[in-house]
């Protein structure tokens, strides 16, 4: 990590979280219950009820891997790092992102991916957010594609959909490959189009939730 990060623009890469946030079936909707009042306590506070994988969030290795680290065990500098957006145009519902697709996208980057960098996959599926296909038909990373990213020694992988795997990959092969390598996953990334091809640093800090397999984050790109 550089001693100083210089940037010209901050791009918010986070979804807003509220009672209408789109969630997978079986997950509860977020609920914020007023717990104190100004009239009685002198201040307002809320009790928050939501799944740890709500909105833009981190999957820790523990999410799928019994030997993996929990959120609180991951080094915090993993979540402040140089980032790269891999443009993957033309993907259709449930398509697999192959090694050839990744290598083509990597060849178009203005700078090479370094050890510990974050790679954010722009599939274009964010445009479906709010619709049923956003959760049920997303394209995603193949197991072989995940192996390519592991070989690059990246520090984090993100995607502009709710699931790194294709929607119909019931055994979650890409999750297992990435998380087995100890690499956290950032899902439901928003606004990648606003970064374009410009260099940036990613800041996506999870809450320090002891024992948890994931955490919501406020992800931002510090664009040079």
Beta strands, then each sheet from edge to edge (+ up, - down):
strand 1: 9-12
strand 2: 31-36
strand 3: 45-49
strand 4: 57-59
strand 5: 80-87
strand 6: 96-97
strand 7: 118-122
strand 8: 140-141
strand 9: 156-159
strand 10: 184-187
strand 11: 200-206
strand 12: 214-223
sheet 1: 1+ 12- 4+ 10- 9- 7- 5- 11+
sheet 2: 2+ 3-
sheet 3: 6+ 8+
end
